[in-house]
């Protein structure tokens, strides 16, 4: 059985909700990623959302706000989705397809330990299954 832990990108970086969007963008650049899980240090570093490079552009810069003054917590929306590290790849696909999400944090013992992206999925699926996945996520 292939698990979420088997396919994830290890060492996911997270950012506290009080950090500014310019700091989030710097972290994304430094780590070569397009998304960061957002945590709340006041709640034991519980994940409260995900911030993407697109969020920074669309919800901050395009609205005329200063990324040095807007925090990650200011633009996190909705309930964060995640998957347990021991979950089967079929559960990963079901979650990503069902929610139409492109990145999924992997959690073990209530801590984010990695991230699954479309690229991680693409490396594991056959051509037919990959086409089906892409169609469902982008439909």
N, C-alpha and C positions, 0 to 999 in steps of 0.2 A: 504494500500500500504506500503510495506517495502522499506525503503529508504537506501541510502548509509550510512547516519548518524546513522541509526538504527543498522547496522551490523559492523560498523568500530570498530577498536581498538582505544579508545580515548587517547588523550594526546600524539600524535605523536611528537617525538623529531626531530628537524632539526639541521643541522650543516651548518655554513657559508662556502662558497666555498674556503676561504683562510685557513681554518683549515687543519691540516695534517691528513694523513690516520691513524697514530697511535692514534690520538685523536678520530677519528671516531670509530675505533675498541674498544677503551675504553668505549665510549658512548654506543655502541651496547651491550657490555658486561654488563654495569651497568643497562641498561634498558631492557635487555633480548630480543633484537630484532636483526634481520639480515639485516636491511636496514634503511637508514636515508634519508629523503629528504634533498637536498642541496639548500641553498638559497644564494642570492647575496645581501649583506647588502647595496651595492652601488645602488641597484635598488629597494629599499624599501622592502627588504627581499623576493623578487620574487623568486619562485622556479625555479631553473635552471637545476635540475636533481635529480637523486637518486643514492646513493652509497650503494652497498651491501657488505656483508662480502666476497662474492665470487670475486667481483671486486678488493678488496684489495689484495686478494691472487693471482689471475690470472694476473691482470694488473700491480701490483707493486712487490710483493714479488717474484713471479715466474720469473719475468723479471730482478731480481737482484737489484731492487731499494730499497731505504731506506724509509719505511713508515713514518719516522719522518721528511723527507724532501719533500715528494710528497704531494700535496694538493688535497682535494676532487675535486676542480675545474679542476685539471689536468687530471682526469680520467673520469669525467662526459661526456657522449656522447649522441648525439641525442636530440630530443625534449622531454621534460618530459611529461608524460601522467598523467592525474588526472581526477577526477570526482567530480561534484558538490554534496554537501551534500544532496540536495533534490532529486537527481536522484533515480529512481526506481531500484530495484535489477536487473531487466532485463537489464537495461542500464549498470550496473556494469559488469554483466556477458558478455554482448556483447563487452564491451571495453577490458576486460581481455582476453577473448577468441580470439577476432579479432586481438589483438596485441601480443598474447601469452605471457602475463606478469603475474607474480605471486604476485605482490604487487601493490596496487593502492592508491596513496594519495587521501584523501578526502578534498575538499576545500570549505570554506564558507566565503563569503565576502573577497575573494582574499587571504585568509590565510589558511595554512594547519592546519586542526583540528583533523585529524585522519588518519589511514591507514587501508586498507582492504587487508588481506592476504588470502591465500588458506585456512587456518584454520578457518577464519571468514566465508568464503563461505561454508565450510564443515559443520559448525554448523547449517546452514540455509536451505540446500538443502536435498531433499530425496535421497536415494541411487542411483536411476536411473539418476536423474538430476546431481548428483555429479559425477558419472562415465562419463557422457557426457561432463561435464565441464573439467574434468581432461584430457580426450581424446583430446579435442580441444586445451587446453593450451599446452600440451606436444607433440602434433602431429608434 
